[in-house]
Amino acid sequence: MIIIGELINGMFKDVAKAIDRRESDIIQHLASEQIAAGATALDVSVGPYSKNPKDDMKWLVESIQKAVNVPLSLDSARADVIDEGLKVAGSRAIINSTSADPEKMDSIFALAKKYKAQVIGLAMDKSGVPDDKGKRLELAATIVAKAIDFGIKPEDLFLDPIVIPVNVAQPQCKEVLESIRDFRMLCDPAPNTTLGLSNISQGAGKKNRSIINRTFLTMAMACGLSSAILDPLDKDLMDAMITAELVLNKNIYCDSFLEAYRKR
């Protein structure tokens, strides 16, 4: 599994404050902590309230890279903000994200081609998130086709069927799981699949969020999920992920398999 740590996001008050005050030690500690917990990449977002998102994105990327050397998933609704981060990203980056809207795909895939970046593609368009797996598959296929037009390989895509909170749209959970299976069948080699995992428990009671997240993650992995944006500091969640990989025969069993995975 490709684990993308979700915690460097200006939506969180402590991160927003650190960005505003240019407290790089706080950002670097958060980056190092997530990698130590098992993240293999980091999502980076200045958040919706940044007054200078281009400057903030550049500062975030440069600060993080002084502490860790891992791929960064640059998260913004604005292509120019992502561009600013890509300019200074040392490792190969991931662009988070494009929808299936033609204008959005043109701008994002142009950046991906320029910087040789990977791309997260959301199975939605201007109409919003589809209700059924059939429409999700149609939109995912549109994204794959456009990526190929730009010379971007399907294996450099992360297709996201988009999770809706279970307390808002419970029937959508099954549609998302089935979409993961369908996306993997779109082409050969298959595109990656990903989820913004924490969305599944958004708005649920605090005591229930972790178990909802880890249950859905293991179910999604059984459907072929290859990546997730999540909180790697949730040890129970990471233990569930490691154990799911074991049961899916992706790792060799030993009695201390959790410890062995973490050491690796």
KEKE-3310 file (N, C-alpha, C; in steps of 0.2 Angstrom, whole numbers, plus 5000, padded with zeros to 4 digits):
npx = (5004:5002:5005:4998:5002:4990:4991:4997:4990:4982:4969:4969:4970:4982:4992:4988:4991:5005:5009:5006:5014:5026:5033:5043:5049:5038:5031:5040:5042:5030:5030:5041:5036:5025:5031:5039:5029:5025:5020:5022:5022:5018:5003:5001:4994:4989:4977:4960:4960:4971:4980:4990:4992:5001:5014:5014:5013:5025:5034:5030:5033:5047:5051:5047:5055:5067:5067:5063:5064:5053:5040:5029:5012:5004:4991:4978:4965:4968:4978:4989:4994:4998:5007:5017:5022:5027:5038:5048:5049:5058:5059:5049:5033:5016:5001:4987:4972:4964:4948:4935:4932:4934:4942:4949:4956:4964:4973:4979:4985:4994:5003:5007:5014:5024:5031:5034:5025:5014:4997:4982:4966:4949:4933:4922:4913:4907:4894:4895:4897:4895:4880:4881:4890:4892:4892:4903:4913:4913:4917:4930:4936:4936:4946:4957:4958:4961:4973:4982:4982:4990:5002:5004:5006:4995:4998:5003:4993:4981:4966:4952:4937:4929:4924:4909:4903:4898:4888:4880:4877:4875:4872:4882:4894:4895:4895:4907:4916:4914:4917:4931:4936:4931:4938:4951:4951:4951:4962:4977:4994:4986:4978:4983:4973:4965:4960:4952:4953:4948:4936:4926:4922:4919:4910:4905:4902:4916:4922:4919:4926:4939:4937:4928:4935:4946:4940:4933:4945:4951:4942:4941:4954:4954:4946:4955:4962:4975:4981:4980:4975:4978:4978:4992:4997:4987:4988:4980:4974:4984:4989:4979:4979:4992:4990:4980:4986:4995:4985:4980:4990:5002:5013:5025:5020:5024:5026:5029:5024:5019:5029:5040:5036:5036:5049:5055)
npy = (4994:5011:5024:5039:5052:5063:5074:5087:5100:5115:5116:5111:5118:5120:5118:5128:5139:5137:5139:5152:5159:5155:5144:5133:5122:5115:5110:5102:5093:5086:5081:5072:5064:5057:5050:5041:5034:5026:5032:5034:5044:5061:5071:5088:5103:5120:5124:5131:5144:5152:5167:5170:5158:5153:5157:5151:5138:5135:5138:5128:5116:5117:5118:5105:5097:5099:5091:5078:5066:5062:5057:5071:5075:5087:5097:5106:5117:5125:5127:5135:5136:5123:5122:5131:5123:5112:5117:5118:5105:5092:5077:5066:5071:5071:5076:5083:5088:5081:5083:5075:5085:5093:5106:5106:5094:5097:5107:5102:5090:5095:5101:5089:5083:5092:5092:5079:5072:5062:5059:5062:5057:5062:5054:5063:5076:5092:5091:5085:5072:5056:5045:5032:5017:5015:5027:5033:5024:5028:5041:5039:5032:5042:5051:5042:5041:5054:5056:5047:5053:5064:5058:5052:5038:5025:5019:5029:5036:5039:5034:5040:5035:5043:5045:5046:5053:5041:5043:5051:5047:5032:5021:5023:5018:5005:5006:5013:5004:4994:5001:5003:4990:4990:5000:4995:4987:4994:4996:4989:4990:4992:5006:5015:5015:5026:5033:5046:5043:5047:5054:5045:5043:5056:5068:5058:5051:5054:5044:5033:5035:5030:5016:5015:5020:5011:4999:5001:5003:4991:4983:4990:4987:4974:4974:4979:4991:5002:5013:5026:5041:5046:5046:5042:5042:5036:5022:5010:5010:5009:4996:4988:4990:4984:4971:4967:4967:4956:4946:4946:4941:4948:4950:4940:4929:4930:4928:4940:4950:4963:4971:4967:4972:4986:4988:4985)
npz = (5000:4996:5007:5010:5020:5028:5036:5035:5032:5029:5034:5047:5062:5069:5060:5050:5058:5060:5046:5044:5053:5049:5055:5053:5060:5066:5055:5050:5060:5060:5047:5048:5058:5053:5042:5050:5056:5045:5033:5016:5007:5007:5009:5004:5009:5008:5013:5014:5018:5016:5013:5004:4994:4984:4988:5001:4998:4991:5002:5011:5004:5002:5016:5021:5013:5019:5029:5026:5013:5002:4991:4987:4989:4981:4985:4979:4974:4964:4949:4947:4960:4963:4953:4958:4969:4962:4956:4965:4970:4975:4974:4964:4961:4966:4959:4967:4964:4949:4941:4931:4922:4906:4905:4917:4917:4906:4911:4922:4918:4909:4917:4924:4914:4911:4923:4925:4934:4945:4945:4954:4950:4951:4952:4947:4940:4934:4938:4950:4963:4957:4959:4957:4953:4939:4933:4939:4934:4921:4921:4927:4916:4907:4912:4912:4898:4894:4900:4894:4881:4884:4886:4898:4908:4912:4925:4932:4937:4950:4953:4961:4968:4976:4992:5001:5017:5029:5037:5030:5017:5017:5008:4998:5001:4997:4983:4981:4985:4975:4964:4965:4962:4948:4942:4942:4931:4920:4911:4905:4909:4926:4932:4947:4963:4974:4990:4999:5014:5027:5025:5025:5038:5042:5052:5060:5076:5088:5095:5086:5074:5071:5071:5060:5050:5049:5046:5034:5026:5026:5019:5007:5003:5000:4989:4980:4982:4981:4987:4999:5007:5022:5040:5047:5060:5067:5076:5077:5065:5056:5060:5056:5042:5039:5043:5035:5023:5025:5026:5013:5007:5003:5011:5020:5032:5050:5067:5073:5064:5063:5069:5061:5049:5051:5054:5042)
capx = (5000:5005:5001:4999:5000:4986:4991:5000:4984:4980:4962:4970:4972:4989:4995:4987:4995:5012:5011:5005:5020:5032:5036:5045:5050:5032:5029:5045:5041:5024:5032:5045:5032:5021:5035:5041:5023:5023:5018:5027:5021:5014:4999:5003:4989:4989:4971:4956:4960:4978:4980:4995:4993:5007:5020:5013:5014:5032:5037:5028:5037:5054:5052:5046:5060:5073:5067:5061:5065:5048:5036:5024:5006:5002:4984:4975:4960:4971:4983:4995:4997:5001:5013:5022:5025:5031:5044:5053:5048:5064:5056:5044:5027:5009:4996:4980:4970:4959:4941:4934:4930:4939:4947:4953:4961:4969:4978:4982:4989:4999:5008:5010:5018:5029:5036:5034:5022:5009:4990:4976:4960:4943:4928:4917:4913:4904:4888:4896:4899:4889:4877:4881:4897:4893:4894:4910:4918:4913:4921:4937:4938:4938:4952:4962:4959:4964:4980:4985:4982:4995:5008:5005:5005:4990:5001:5005:4987:4978:4959:4948:4930:4927:4920:4905:4903:4893:4882:4876:4875:4877:4873:4887:4900:4896:4896:4914:4920:4914:4921:4938:4937:4930:4944:4957:4950:4950:4967:4983:4994:4980:4979:4982:4967:4966:4954:4953:4950:4945:4930:4921:4919:4917:4904:4903:4905:4923:4924:4918:4929:4944:4935:4925:4941:4950:4935:4932:4951:4953:4937:4944:4960:4952:4944:4961:4964:4983:4984:4975:4977:4975:4981:4997:4998:4982:4991:4976:4972:4990:4990:4974:4982:4998:4987:4976:4991:4997:4980:4980:4996:5007:5018:5026:5018:5029:5023:5030:5023:5018:5035:5044:5033:5038:5056:5056)
capy = (5000:5018:5028:5046:5056:5068:5079:5094:5103:5121:5115:5110:5125:5121:5119:5135:5144:5136:5142:5159:5161:5152:5139:5127:5116:5112:5107:5097:5087:5083:5077:5066:5059:5053:5045:5036:5030:5022:5035:5033:5050:5066:5076:5095:5108:5126:5125:5136:5151:5155:5173:5169:5151:5151:5158:5146:5131:5135:5138:5121:5111:5118:5116:5098:5093:5099:5086:5071:5065:5057:5061:5075:5075:5094:5097:5113:5117:5130:5124:5139:5135:5117:5123:5134:5118:5108:5120:5117:5098:5088:5071:5065:5073:5069:5081:5081:5082:5083:5080:5073:5091:5094:5111:5104:5089:5100:5111:5097:5085:5099:5101:5083:5081:5096:5090:5071:5071:5058:5063:5059:5058:5061:5052:5067:5082:5098:5089:5083:5065:5052:5041:5025:5015:5015:5034:5033:5021:5032:5047:5037:5030:5048:5053:5038:5042:5060:5055:5044:5058:5068:5054:5050:5031:5024:5017:5035:5039:5037:5035:5040:5035:5048:5043:5051:5051:5035:5046:5056:5043:5025:5016:5025:5014:4999:5009:5015:4998:4991:5005:5001:4984:4992:5005:4991:4983:4999:4995:4985:4989:4995:5012:5015:5018:5029:5036:5051:5038:5050:5056:5040:5044:5063:5069:5052:5052:5054:5037:5028:5037:5026:5009:5015:5021:5005:4993:5003:5003:4984:4981:4993:4984:4967:4976:4981:4998:5002:5019:5029:5047:5044:5048:5037:5042:5031:5015:5004:5010:5006:4989:4985:4990:4979:4964:4966:4965:4950:4941:4947:4937:4953:4949:4933:4928:4928:4929:4947:4953:4970:4973:4966:4977:4993:4988:4986)
capz = (5000:4996:5012:5009:5026:5027:5042:5033:5029:5032:5037:5054:5065:5071:5053:5048:5062:5058:5040:5044:5057:5046:5060:5049:5065:5067:5049:5049:5065:5057:5041:5050:5062:5048:5039:5055:5057:5040:5027:5010:5004:5011:5006:5007:5007:5012:5016:5010:5021:5015:5010:4999:4993:4980:4993:5006:4995:4990:5008:5014:5001:5004:5023:5022:5010:5023:5035:5024:5006:5000:4986:4990:4985:4981:4985:4979:4968:4959:4946:4948:4967:4962:4949:4962:4973:4958:4954:4970:4973:4973:4972:4960:4965:4964:4959:4970:4959:4943:4940:4924:4918:4901:4906:4923:4915:4902:4914:4927:4914:4906:4923:4925:4908:4911:4928:4926:4940:4945:4946:4957:4946:4955:4948:4947:4935:4936:4940:4957:4964:4955:4964:4955:4951:4932:4931:4942:4930:4915:4922:4927:4909:4903:4915:4909:4891:4893:4903:4888:4876:4886:4886:4905:4909:4917:4931:4935:4939:4956:4952:4967:4967:4981:4998:5005:5024:5030:5041:5025:5011:5018:5002:4993:5003:4993:4977:4981:4985:4969:4959:4965:4957:4941:4940:4941:4925:4914:4906:4908:4917:4929:4936:4955:4966:4981:4994:5005:5019:5033:5023:5027:5045:5044:5055:5064:5083:5088:5097:5081:5068:5070:5068:5054:5045:5048:5043:5027:5023:5025:5014:5001:5001:4998:4982:4976:4983:4981:4990:5003:5010:5029:5046:5049:5067:5070:5076:5076:5058:5052:5061:5052:5035:5039:5044:5029:5018:5027:5024:5006:5004:5001:5015:5023:5039:5055:5073:5075:5058:5064:5071:5055:5044:5053:5053:5035)
cpx = (5004:5001:5003:4997:4996:4986:4994:4995:4982:4973:4963:4973:4979:4994:4995:4991:5003:5014:5011:5011:5026:5036:5038:5047:5044:5030:5034:5044:5035:5026:5036:5041:5028:5025:5037:5035:5022:5021:5024:5027:5017:5010:5001:4997:4989:4982:4967:4957:4967:4977:4985:4997:4999:5013:5020:5015:5022:5036:5036:5033:5044:5055:5052:5052:5067:5073:5066:5062:5060:5044:5030:5018:5003:4995:4981:4970:4963:4978:4990:4998:5001:5008:5019:5026:5029:5037:5050:5053:5054:5062:5051:5037:5021:5005:4989:4976:4966:4953:4941:4932:4936:4944:4951:4958:4966:4975:4982:4987:4995:5005:5011:5015:5025:5034:5036:5031:5016:5002:4985:4970:4953:4937:4922:4918:4909:4897:4889:4898:4894:4887:4879:4888:4898:4895:4901:4915:4918:4918:4929:4940:4940:4944:4958:4964:4963:4972:4984:4986:4988:5002:5009:5002:4999:4992:5003:4999:4985:4971:4955:4941:4926:4922:4916:4904:4897:4887:4878:4873:4878:4877:4879:4893:4901:4898:4904:4918:4920:4917:4928:4940:4936:4936:4950:4957:4950:4956:4972:4989:4988:4983:4979:4975:4968:4959:4956:4949:4946:4938:4924:4918:4918:4911:4901:4905:4912:4925:4923:4922:4935:4942:4931:4930:4944:4946:4935:4939:4952:4948:4939:4950:4959:4949:4949:4963:4972:4986:4978:4978:4973:4980:4986:4998:4992:4985:4987:4974:4978:4991:4985:4976:4988:4995:4983:4981:4994:4991:4979:4986:5001:5013:5019:5024:5024:5025:5023:5029:5022:5025:5040:5042:5036:5045:5058:5055)
cpy = (5006:5022:5035:5050:5062:5074:5086:5097:5109:5121:5114:5116:5125:5121:5125:5140:5143:5139:5149:5162:5159:5148:5133:5121:5112:5107:5101:5091:5083:5078:5071:5061:5055:5048:5039:5032:5025:5025:5035:5040:5055:5071:5083:5100:5114:5128:5131:5143:5155:5161:5173:5162:5149:5152:5153:5139:5130:5134:5131:5116:5111:5116:5109:5094:5094:5094:5079:5071:5060:5061:5065:5075:5083:5095:5104:5113:5122:5127:5128:5138:5128:5118:5126:5128:5113:5111:5119:5110:5094:5081:5071:5066:5070:5075:5079:5087:5085:5080:5078:5079:5092:5100:5109:5099:5092:5103:5107:5093:5088:5100:5095:5081:5085:5094:5083:5069:5065:5062:5059:5061:5057:5059:5056:5072:5088:5097:5086:5075:5061:5047:5033:5023:5015:5022:5035:5030:5025:5038:5045:5035:5037:5051:5049:5040:5049:5060:5052:5049:5063:5064:5052:5043:5030:5022:5023:5039:5035:5039:5035:5040:5040:5045:5048:5048:5046:5038:5050:5051:5036:5021:5017:5021:5008:5001:5010:5009:4994:4995:5004:4995:4986:4996:5001:4987:4988:4998:4991:4988:4994:5001:5011:5017:5021:5031:5041:5047:5042:5053:5051:5041:5052:5064:5064:5054:5050:5047:5032:5029:5032:5019:5009:5016:5014:4999:4995:5002:4995:4981:4984:4989:4977:4968:4978:4988:4997:5008:5022:5035:5046:5047:5042:5036:5038:5024:5010:5004:5007:4998:4985:4985:4984:4972:4963:4964:4958:4945:4941:4944:4942:4953:4942:4934:4927:4930:4937:4951:4960:4973:4973:4971:4984:4993:4989:4993)
cpz = (5000:5001:5011:5016:5025:5032:5040:5029:5033:5035:5044:5057:5067:5065:5050:5051:5060:5051:5040:5048:5054:5051:5057:5054:5066:5061:5048:5054:5062:5051:5044:5054:5058:5045:5044:5056:5051:5033:5022:5006:5008:5007:5009:5004:5011:5015:5012:5012:5020:5011:5004:4997:4989:4985:4998:5004:4994:4997:5012:5011:5002:5011:5024:5019:5014:5028:5032:5016:5003:4995:4990:4986:4986:4980:4985:4973:4963:4956:4947:4955:4966:4958:4953:4966:4968:4956:4959:4973:4970:4971:4968:4963:4962:4964:4962:4969:4953:4944:4933:4919:4913:4903:4912:4921:4910:4906:4919:4923:4910:4911:4924:4920:4909:4917:4930:4932:4939:4946:4949:4953:4950:4950:4949:4941:4938:4939:4948:4957:4961:4960:4963:4953:4943:4930:4933:4937:4923:4916:4923:4921:4906:4906:4912:4902:4890:4895:4897:4883:4878:4887:4893:4905:4914:4924:4935:4937:4946:4955:4959:4966:4971:4986:5000:5012:5025:5033:5036:5020:5012:5012:4997:4995:4998:4986:4976:4981:4978:4963:4959:4961:4950:4938:4938:4934:4919:4909:4909:4905:4920:4932:4944:4957:4972:4984:4998:5011:5024:5031:5025:5034:5047:5046:5060:5071:5084:5090:5092:5075:5066:5067:5062:5048:5044:5045:5036:5023:5021:5019:5007:4998:4998:4991:4978:4977:4984:4985:4994:5006:5017:5034:5048:5056:5071:5070:5074:5068:5054:5054:5057:5045:5035:5039:5038:5023:5019:5024:5017:5002:5001:5005:5018:5030:5044:5061:5075:5068:5058:5065:5065:5050:5045:5052:5046:5032)
residu = (MET:ILE:ILE:ILE:GLY:GLU:LEU:ILE:ASN:GLY:MET:PHE:LYS:ASP:VAL:ALA:LYS:ALA:ILE:ASP:ARG:ARG:GLU:SER:ASP:ILE:ILE:GLN:HIS:LEU:ALA:SER:GLU:GLN:ILE:ALA:ALA:GLY:ALA:THR:ALA:LEU:ASP:VAL:SER:VAL:GLY:PRO:TYR:SER:LYS:ASN:PRO:LYS:ASP:ASP:MET:LYS:TRP:LEU:VAL:GLU:SER:ILE:GLN:LYS:ALA:VAL:ASN:VAL:PRO:LEU:SER:LEU:ASP:SER:ALA:ARG:ALA:ASP:VAL:ILE:ASP:GLU:GLY:LEU:LYS:VAL:ALA:GLY:SER:ARG:ALA:ILE:ILE:ASN:SER:THR:SER:ALA:ASP:PRO:GLU:LYS:MET:ASP:SER:ILE:PHE:ALA:LEU:ALA:LYS:LYS:TYR:LYS:ALA:GLN:VAL:ILE:GLY:LEU:ALA:MET:ASP:LYS:SER:GLY:VAL:PRO:ASP:ASP:LYS:GLY:LYS:ARG:LEU:GLU:LEU:ALA:ALA:THR:ILE:VAL:ALA:LYS:ALA:ILE:ASP:PHE:GLY:ILE:LYS:PRO:GLU:ASP:LEU:PHE:LEU:ASP:PRO:ILE:VAL:ILE:PRO:VAL:ASN:VAL:ALA:GLN:PRO:GLN:CYS:LYS:GLU:VAL:LEU:GLU:SER:ILE:ARG:ASP:PHE:ARG:MET:LEU:CYS:ASP:PRO:ALA:PRO:ASN:THR:THR:LEU:GLY:LEU:SER:ASN:ILE:SER:GLN:GLY:ALA:GLY:LYS:LYS:ASN:ARG:SER:ILE:ILE:ASN:ARG:THR:PHE:LEU:THR:MET:ALA:MET:ALA:CYS:GLY:LEU:SER:SER:ALA:ILE:LEU:ASP:PRO:LEU:ASP:LYS:ASP:LEU:MET:ASP:ALA:MET:ILE:THR:ALA:GLU:LEU:VAL:LEU:ASN:LYS:ASN:ILE:TYR:CYS:ASP:SER:PHE:LEU:GLU:ALA:TYR:ARG:LYS:ARG)
# end
